[in-house]
Amino acid sequence: MNMFSYRGGELYVEDISVARLMEQYGTPAYIYSKQHLVGQYRDLVSAMKDVAPLICYSVKANSNKAILQTFISEGSGMDVVSGGELFRALRAGADPSKIVFAGVGKTTDEIEYALNQKILFFTVESEQEVERISKCAVKLGATARVAFRVTPGVDPKTHKYITTGKKENKFGLDINRTLVAYELAAGLPNIEIIGVHMHIGSQILTVSPFVEALEKVKEICLKLKTLYPTLKYIDIGGGIGIKYRQEENPLAPVEFARHVVPVLKSIGLKVIMEPGRYLVGNAGLLVCAVQYVKDNPLKTFVVVNAGMNDLIRPSLYDGHHQVIAIKETKATIQGDVVGPICESGDFLAQERAIPAVKQGDLLGICSAGAYGYAMASNYNSRPRPVELMVNGDKAVVICRRETLEDLVRNENV
């Protein structure tokens, strides 16, 4: 599904000209397509209908209230990894009974906050964590529902920074250790064992790692079902990849379901999924304006007014984002798209055939809906961009552009 297309040589998002939007709101700017968000969600629901999963959108991918409310209105739950994300989810109107709380470093305050909100369950990453959760639950007179995160030891063949299911990663417990951890948890006060969780990584483009991981986790699930009658859920995490490069073939939901659903049926637990990037990644475009075109003996640099503080994936993960011209052109130049940040690592594209542009032209950085604004910063004291949501021929500001005053608002001398 692609809601960005050229009409008469001009880029549109749904039914609105991107250039006209930028005349009104300025650059840099994040633009999201609501129709893309809803379409992706419904496609996943349809593909997985035979196991009717509870889909818990991964808030970390993009935590804007308008994004959250879009999925909540479709029936989505929320996957959160901090007290702040829990606050955002609740503020957007999420049902606490559809919220799962993951993350390796939950504090006492965060645990108590979640218990008071009566969330569905905690994804537990260690024995010390479940002991802390038990103490918090006793203090509050609450019952804490838990699902340990199992590390199946599967290599998802993705970037090492977004691989989470291998033994060398910080997440979860290996299968043998998990059985002992469940036994420990069963003996703790105010703890209810409710599920098993796994998540092997992000931006996975083939289904085989998911199937391999589920087959490994299946045995432990069947064993735990016999030991703990309260066990109801298997949470299979997220990780379905999207198309960043022209030559990539994204993992279609129907293909994912064709291989994964039979294994899930054989496990016989209620299914939870935690998609993030799949839902929002290609819904977003970061639009920036060319400031200078600079040549040196080795290459050409297209200097734009968005940088690594606005979109850090290229610098952090060597993430690839297609660069397109807002005014269509077939002419290209070989070079880098770089930002204004005082770092050599400040680039949005390197060694690429990029649209031939000149000072004042607009460029779009594609696939920026996930881990774009959510990871943006004020480095170099740069205000963060405006965020816009487009639905048909209407656009609204869902997060205003920061001002210079916003940069120092919380300082106190």
N, C-alpha and C positions, 0 to 999 in steps of 0.2 A: 504494500500500500504506500503510495507516494502522493502527498498532497501539495508538493512543490513542482510546478511545471511552467514552461515558457508559453506565453501567448503573444503573438505578434512581436517576438524578440524581447519580451519583457518577462521577468520571473514573477510568478504569482504564488501565493500561499492560499490554498483553497480559491476563493473568488476575489482576493484583494491583491493589488499590485504591491510588491515589496518596496519598490522605489518610492511609491506614494506614501507608504507607511513611514519610511525613513525621512521623508520630507516633513512629516508631522512630528515624529518622535525622536529623530536623530540617531546617531550611531556612537558606540557600538550598541547593539540591541539583540536580545534573544527573542525569537518568534516561535510560537508553538501552534501546531494544528490540532484543534480539538477533535476533528473528525478522524484524524490518524489515531489519537489516543483511544477513542471509543472503538474504532474498527479493530485495532490490535487486541483489545481486551475481549471483544466479542468473538473474534476468530479463535482465541485460545479457549474460551469457554465452550465453543462449539466443538473444537477438536477433542477436548477432554471430557465430553459429555457423558461418556460411559462410566466414568468414575466420579463425576460431579464434584470436582475439587473445590475447597474453599481457597480462593485466590487472595493472597495477602500481598498487596503491592509493596515493593521494597522502597520505603520512603527515602533511603539514602541516595537513590538515583536522581531524584528531583523532588524537593520537599515543598514546593510552592503550594499554598492553600488551594488555588484554583485547580492544580493538577490533582491533588488529593481528593477534592470534592468531585471531580469528574469521575474518578474510579469509584468513590463511595456511592455515587448515584447509580452506578452499574451493579452495586451489590458487593463491592470489594471489601475485604479486610485490609489490615496494614501489618507489615513487617517492620519493626523499629529496632534500632541498635543503641539508643540513648534515651535519657530522660527528656532531652530536647525534642527528639523525634516523636516520642510519645505525646508530649505537649502539643506538637503541631498536628498530629493525627486526631487527637481529641478536639482540638480547636476547630478542625475542619469538619467535625461531626461524625467521626468514625465510631462504630459500635465497639466498646471495649472488649466484648466477648468474641470479637473477630480480630483481636490484636495479639500478635506473638512478639516476644521481646528477645532478641538475640544479642550477641556481642560477648567478647571474652573478659571485659573489665567492668562489669556492673558494680556500681557503688551501693552502699547501704541506702543512701537517700533515693537512688533510682529504683531500687528493689521495693522499698516501702511505698514510693509513689505509685508504682505499677500495681502492687497489691491493693492499695486503697482504691484504684480504678477498676479492679476486678477484671484484669486482662485474661485472655484465654490460657496462655501458658508462657513460661520462660524456656528458652532454649539454653540448656546448661552446658558449659564448656569444661568444667573441672569439678573435682570432689570438693575443693574448698568453697567453690561458688554455691553448690547445693547446700552445704552446711550454713553458709551465710544466709541464704534464702530461707532456710528452716528457722534460723534465729529471728529473722525479721517477721516471719509469719506468726511465730509464737508471740512475739511482742505485740503484734497487732490483732491477735486472735483471729487470724485469717488462715485459709487453706491455700497453699501455693502449688499450682499445677506445673509439672516440669516434664521436659523431653530432653534427654541427653543428645548431644551432637556427636554422631559417629563419624570417624574419619575412615573411609573405606580404602584409602591407599591407591586411588585411581588418578592417573595423570590425564587431565582434560586437554592437554596440548594447547594451552593458551599462554598468555604472558605470565611470567613467574610472579608478578605482583598481584595478579588476580586469580591465582591458583590457590584453592583453599582446602582441598581434600586429600593432600599428600601427607605422608608421615612427618615431613620436615616443616610443615606449616604450623602456625600457632593455634589453629582452631581444633576444637573437639578432642575426642579420645579414640584410640584404636579399638577395634572390635572386642578383643579380649578384655581390655581394661574397662570398656563400657559395661560389660556384664557385672563386674565387681562394683562399679559405681552405682548401678541400679540397686544392687543389694544393699549398699550403704544408704542410699536415699530411702529405700523402703523402711529402714529402721529409724528414720528421723521423724520428729514430731511435725505435724502440720504440712506434710509433703504428700502430694498425690501424683503418682506416676501416670502420665496421660499420653505420652507419645515417644516417638523416635524421630530424630532430625538428622538430615544430611544435606550438605551443600558442597559441591566439588570445585566450584570456580565460576568464572564469568566469561562471557563472549565465547561460548562453545558452539562450534559450527557443525559438529557431527553428533549423531545420537548415540554412538557406541559407548562413549564414556558414561553416559547416564545409565544405560542398560547394565554395563559392567558394575557400576556402583550399586545399583538396586539389587542385582543378583547377590552381591556380597552382603548387603544389609538385610536381605530377605530372611536369611537363617536366624539372625539375631531377633528380628521382629517376631517370627513364629515362636521362638523360644520364650521371648518376653510376654507374649500373649497368654501363654500357659501359666506363667508365674504371677502376672499382675493383671487381674480382671479389669482394672480401671484403664488399661492401655487402649486408646481409641484411635490415635492419629499416627500417620507417617507423613512427615513434612519433608518434601523432596527438594526444597530450596528453589533457587532460580538458576540462571546461567545460560538460557537460550540466547544464542548470538544473533546479531543483526548484520546487515550489509554496510560496511564502511568503505570497502574498495569496489570499484566497478566489476572486477573479476570474481568477487566473492559470491558464493551461493549461500544465503542465510538458511538456517534450519527452520523449515516450515512447521507450524504447530501440528498439522495433520501427520507429517512424517514423524515428528517427536512422539505423538500419541500412538501411532501405529505400532511402535516398538516398546513404548514404556507402559501403556495401559495394560497389556496382558500380564506383565510382572506385578503391577500394582494390584490387579484383581486377585492374583495368586497369594498375595500377602494378606488381603482381606481387612485392611484398616482404612479409615476415612483419610482422604488425601488432602494435603495442604501444599500449595505452590507459592513461591515468593518471587515472581517476575519483577524486574525493574527495567533494565536496559531494553528488553524486548518491547515493553509497552511504550517507553518514552523516547528512546534513542533517536529514531528517525522522525520523530514528531518535531524536532527542534532545529532551528537554523540560527547561527550567530552571524549577524550582518555587521560588516566593518567598512570603513572608508580608507581609500589609499591616500597616504600622506606624501610619500615620495617613492620614486622608482630610482634605485641607486645601483650603478654598475661598478664592479671592480674587475681586475684582470681575470678572476676565476669564475665569477657568477654574477647574476642579477638578483638584487634584493627588492622585493615589493614590501615597503614599510606601511603597515596599517595601524589603525588606532585601537586595535584589540590585541591583547597579549596573553602571556602565560598566566597572568593573574585572572583573566577572564575565562580561559579554557586551558587547563594545565595538562590534559591528557597527552598531547604531542610531546611535551617536555618530560613528563613523568613516566609514561608508558611507551614512548615512541609511537603513540596512537596515530593512526592514519585517519584523516578527515578529508573528504573530497572538497576541493575549492572550486567554486563556480562564480561566474560573473552575473551580476543582477541584470545587466543588459547583455543579452546573448551575443556571443562572439565565438567564431571557430578558430580565430588566431590565438596562438599560444607563445609564451616565452619560457625558457628554461631557467629555473631559479628557486628561491626561497620566499615564502611569505613570513615576515617577521614582525614582531610587535615593538612597542616603545620601551619595554622594560630593560633595565641595565644589567642584563645577563646574556651571555652567549647562548644559553639554553632557551631563550625566548623566541620560539618559532611556532608557527601553526602548520607549516608544510616545508619540507626540505627536498632539494634536488628533484623537482617536479616540473612537468609541463603544466604551467598555470595559465589562466586566461591572460591575454595581452591587455593590460590595463594602463591607465595613466593617472596622474594626480587628480584626485576628486572622484574617481570612479568607486563603485561599490562592489565588494566581494561578499560571497556567502560561504561560511564554513559549515558544511553539512554534518548531519548525524550528531548534533550538539545538544540534544534534549536530555541525555543522561550524563551525569558527572561533569556537567558544564558549569552552570550557575551554582549548583550545589557545592562545587569545590572551588569556586571563585574566591579571591581574596582582595585585600586592599594594598597588596605589596606595591612599593613605590608611591604609596599614598594616592592610589587611583580609585576613584569611586566606581562601584560596580554598576553594570549596565541596567537598562530598563528591560523588563520582561513583558511580552505581549502575548495574549491568547487570541487566535483567530478562529471564528466559527462561521463558515460561509462567507458572507460579505461584511461581517462585523468584526471589529478588533477592540479589545479592551486592555488597559494596563493592569497587569496582575501583580506587578511589583515596580514601583516607581524607580527612576534612576536616582542613585545616591548623589548627594550634594557634597561640597567641600565641608560644610558644617557637620554632615553626618560622620565624616571621618574622625572628628574630635569630640563628638557628642558625649561620650562616656568618660572623657578624661577629666581629671580633677587635680589641680595643682594647689 
